[in-house]
Amino acid sequence: MTTDHEVFLENEQTVSQIPVPHATLILILGIASIIGCCFYGSGSIAAIVALVLSSRANKQYAANPERYLKKSYSNMHAGKVCAIVGLILSALAAIYFIWLVSFFGWDAFNNSELIQERLQEMMPQ
């Protein structure tokens, strides 16, 4: 029977390894932050939560690395990397959206003809 915990002997004592706290959640939030960057930069919320959780989990892991499973640490680290990528992409998406609003104006987003007019103004004759 396989469990999430691995058991090993340390000085003739049985020690059970446990997953890094919130490792799976950090990975899910990191992936969600990359997906969320397509929605006007809203992935930054998931990215920030994942980074805060990974910082706490990393401190716990650093205090006693023998206690935790290496696989769950790898998942936590992958989630942290995804969160950083998602945060950068969300920031770029937010900057792009702000540029679009400042260039075309807020009223153009509800009127496709106005967007076409403004695009034709940009094109040289």
Backbone hydrogen bonds, N-H to C=O, Kabsch-Sander energy under -0.5 kcal/mol:
donor,donor_aa,acceptor,acceptor_aa,energy
6,E,17,Q,-0.5
8,F,15,V,-2.1
10,E,13,Q,-2.8
13,Q,10,E,-1.2
15,V,8,F,-2.6
15,V,13,Q,-0.6
17,Q,6,E,-3.4
18,I,67,R,-2.7
23,A,20,V,-1.8
26,I,22,H,-2.6
27,L,23,A,-1.9
28,I,24,T,-2.5
29,L,25,L,-2.8
30,G,26,I,-2.3
31,I,27,L,-2.2
32,A,28,I,-2.6
33,S,29,L,-1.9
34,I,30,G,-1.2
35,I,31,I,-2.0
36,G,32,A,-2.9
37,C,33,S,-0.8
38,C,35,I,-1.4
39,F,36,G,-1.7
40,Y,38,C,-0.7
41,G,37,C,-0.9
42,S,36,G,-0.7
42,S,39,F,-1.4
43,G,36,G,-0.8
44,S,41,G,-1.4
45,I,42,S,-1.3
46,A,42,S,-0.6
47,A,43,G,-2.1
48,I,44,S,-2.4
49,V,45,I,-2.1
50,A,46,A,-2.4
51,L,47,A,-2.4
52,V,48,I,-2.2
53,L,49,V,-2.5
54,S,50,A,-2.5
55,S,51,L,-1.8
56,R,52,V,-1.9
57,A,53,L,-2.6
58,N,54,S,-2.5
59,K,55,S,-1.8
60,Q,56,R,-1.9
61,Y,57,A,-2.5
62,A,58,N,-2.6
63,A,59,K,-1.5
64,N,60,Q,-1.2
67,R,64,N,-1.3
68,Y,65,P,-0.9
69,L,18,I,-1.9
73,Y,69,L,-1.5
74,S,70,K,-2.3
75,N,71,K,-2.1
76,M,72,S,-2.3
77,H,73,Y,-2.5
78,A,74,S,-2.5
79,G,75,N,-2.3
80,K,76,M,-1.9
81,V,77,H,-2.3
82,C,78,A,-2.5
83,A,79,G,-2.3
84,I,80,K,-2.1
85,V,81,V,-2.4
86,G,82,C,-3.0
87,L,83,A,-2.4
88,I,84,I,-2.2
89,L,85,V,-2.7
90,S,86,G,-2.5
91,A,87,L,-2.2
92,L,88,I,-2.3
93,A,89,L,-2.5
94,A,90,S,-2.4
95,I,91,A,-2.4
96,Y,92,L,-2.4
97,F,93,A,-2.4
98,I,94,A,-2.5
99,W,95,I,-2.3
100,L,96,Y,-2.5
101,V,97,F,-2.4
102,S,98,I,-2.5
103,F,99,W,-2.3
104,F,100,L,-2.9
105,G,100,L,-0.6
105,G,101,V,-1.6
108,A,105,G,-0.8
109,F,106,W,-1.1
110,N,107,D,-0.8
111,N,108,A,-0.8
115,I,111,N,-1.5
116,Q,112,S,-2.1
117,E,113,E,-2.3
118,R,114,L,-2.3
119,L,115,I,-2.3
120,Q,116,Q,-2.3
121,E,117,E,-1.9
122,M,118,R,-1.1
123,M,119,L,-1.3
